[in-house]
């Protein structure tokens, strides 16, 4: 006897609406994520583009700047966030009021804040050099005309903008630690350093490591801190990989712009893999 055909059950209204509401998100993901990424990889498919990119001396300076930017900015930012999280977790009214001011750099838009700092650093009419001239009668330095100073200010801007966010993350980690552990340690006569070493740090080590990896991924893609403050100057010596593509686009070299983005994938993908492994535990 032939087998009876399987009877397909009709979708329930909840299942039908669930699938229907997912379709717009899939279309948005396809149009605004998959298609741009695929098109960029297609533009950067020629090996000659990478050979030309590696022959450009600005690329190697940019790669060095990117490593310096990520290593110094991320580690300094996370160390400060860990220290400040211990300060803002104290239950005092004036600390709560100060925390509202502390979060403002992260809350306000990047473009006006970074451009305002750029105007302050102007060598002719900036508020910093004007103050130096009024106090000493001497002309202040051209802050953004020195590559080392310009890149340092870019890192300071990045730290200043993103420090409140990571401080809040670590504050949440500190508040998740049971207060009974600190009370028991106080009864045993433990100092603040011993409490941090044996209670706080073991409880927050995983959160700190995960936050550091995520911060490295976001720092590699930080465009505003460098481009709005220095524009990659002077003489294209402060570019990072996130801004180098704009330089090539302005020179109408689209293949090199895409290649400069693709070469950053060996730095980003291992971090994303480690991040996903930690989140899947």
N, C-alpha and C positions, 0 to 999 in steps of 0.2 A: 504494500500500500504506500502511495507517495505521502511524504510528510506534509502535514498541514502548514500552510504559510503562516509565518509569525504575524501576530496582530500588533500593530503599532499603537501605543497608547497616545491619546491626544494630550497635548501640553496643558497643564493647568494654567489658569490666568496668572498666578504668581510667577511660574516658570517662563511664560511667554513675555511678560513685562520685564522680567529680569534679563532675558536675552536681548530684548529690544533696547533697553536702557544701556546695555554694554556697547552696542554698535557705535554710538557717537564717540565714545572714548577710543574705540579701536580705530575709527577713521581719523581722529585727531592725532593719535599716536603714529598712524601710518603716514599722514601728510606732513606733520611737523617734526617727527623724530626719525623714522626709518628712511623716508625719502631724502631728507637733507644729508643724513649720514651716508647713505648709499651713494648719493650723487657726489659728495665730497671724496669718498674713496675712489670713485670712478675717475674724477679729475686728477687724483694723485696716483694713478696707476702706472705712469711711465717711469722707468728707472732713471731716465735722463733728468727728470725733475729733482730727484734726490742727489744725483751727482752734481748738479748745478747748485743745489742747496748747500751741500757740504763744501763746495769750493768757495762759498761766500764767507769771508772772515767774520762777518757780523753774526752768522749762525753760531759759531763756536763761542763767541763772547756772550751770546744770548743763552746758550746752554749752561755756561758757567754761572751767569746771573741767576738763572732759574734754580740751580742747585743751591746757591748761596741764599737766595730768597726763601726757598722752602725750608732749608735746614735751620737757618737762624730765626726766621719769623715764626715758624710753627713751634719750635722748642721754647723760645722766649715767651711766646703767647700762652702756651699751655702751662708753663711754669708759673707765670703771673696769675693765670686763671686759678690754678690750684691754691696759690697763696691767698688771693683775694676771696676765694670761696670760703676759706676759714675765717676771714674778717667779716664778711657780710652775713654769715650765718649766725652771728651773735645777736641776741634779742635785745637791741637797744633802739629807742625811737629815733635817735639822730643817725644811726646807721641805716635804718630803713629810709629816712629822708635822703641820705646820701646815695643810697642805691638807686633811687629814682633819677638822680642826675647822672649816675654812672652808666645807666642803660641808654641814655639819649644818643650817643654816637652810633650805636647799632640800630636804633629805631628810626633815625632821620635818614633821608635819601643820600646816596653816595655822591652824586654829581655836585650839588651845591656845597657840601661840606669839604670835599677834596679840592674843589676849585677855590674855595675861600682860603684854604691853607696855601694854595699856589699863589694867590694874590698877596698873602702875608709874607711870603718868601721872595717877593719881587725885589730885585736889588736897588731899584730907584725910588719907588713910592710905597713899598711894602711896609707894614706896621713894625716889623722886626728891625729892619735896617733904619727906619725913621727913629725908632726908640734908641738904637745904638748911637745914632748921630746926635740926638738931643742930649744924651748922657755923657758921651765921650768926645764929641766933635769929630769922630772918625767915620769914614764910610764903611758900612758892613760888607761882608763878602757876598759874592754872587752864588747863592746857596745851590741853585740847581744847575750851575755851569760846571760843577765838578762831578764826574761820574760816581765817585765813591759816596759823596754827600747826597747826590740825587737818589741813588739806589737805597741809601740808608733811610732817607726821608720816606721813600716809597714803602719800605718795610715798616716804618713807624706808623704810617697811615693805615696799613693793613692791620697791624696789631691794635691800633686805637679803635678801628671800626668793628673788628670781630671779637675783641676781648670780652665785652659784656655778654655776648651769647654763650661762649664757652664757660664763662664764670657762672652763669645761671645753670648750665648743665651740671657742673661740678657741685654747685650748691644743692641741687636736687639729689645728687649722689650722697652728699654728706647728711642731708635730712633723712635719708632712708636708713641710716645706721641707727640701731636702737640706742636710746639714751641710757639704758641700763648698763651697757658695756662701759660707758664713760663714768657712770656713777660707781661701778665696782672698781674701776681702775683708780678713781680718786680715793676710795676707801683704802686701797692697797698702797697709796702714797705715790702713784705714778705722776711724773711730770708731764707738761704739755708735749714735749718732744717724744716721750715714751708713748703717750696716747696716740700721737700721730703715727709713730712707727709700728705699733702693734695692733692698733684698732682702725684708724682712719685709712692708712695706706693699703693694708690688705683688703679692706672692704671696697675701696675705690680703684684698685689697680686695673681691673678689667675695664671699667668705664673710662678711665684715663687713657688707656691704650687704644680703645676703640675710638674715642674722641680725637686722639692724635692722628690716627689713620684717616678719619673722615676730614679732619682739618687739612691734612696734606693734600687730599684730593681736591678740596675746594680752593686751596691756595694755588695749586697748579693752574687752575682756571681763573684766578683773580685777574681781571682785566682793568678794573677801574683804578686800583691803587697806583699802578705804574703809568697807564696811558693818560689819565686825567691830570696827574701831577707833573710828570716830566715829558710825556709824549714820546718816550723812548730816547730822548736826548740826554745830554748833548751828543751830537754826531752819532746817534743810534747806538750809544754805548750802555744804555740802561734798559734795553728791551729784555723781556722774558718771553717764553714760548707763547704765552697767552696774547701778547701784543705784536709779536713778530709777523703774524699773518696779515695784520692791518697794514704794516709797512709794504708788504709785497702787493697787497690789493691796491694801495695808493700808487704803486708803480705799474699797475695793470699786469701783474704777473700772478694770475690766478692759480696756475699749477704749483708754483712755489709756495703760495699762501696755503693751499691745501696740504702740500707736503710737509710744511712746517708744523701743521696741526697733527698729521698722522705720526710724525716722529715722536710726539709726546705720548703716544699710546703705550710704548714699553715702560714708561714711568707710571702711567695711570692704571693699566690693567692689573699688574700685581697688587697694587693697593686695593683695587676693587675686589679682587679675589680674596685677599686676606679679610677685608671688611665683610664680605658675604659669608665667609667661613665662620667668623666670630658671631655674626648675627644669627646663623643657623643653629648654633649650639643651644 
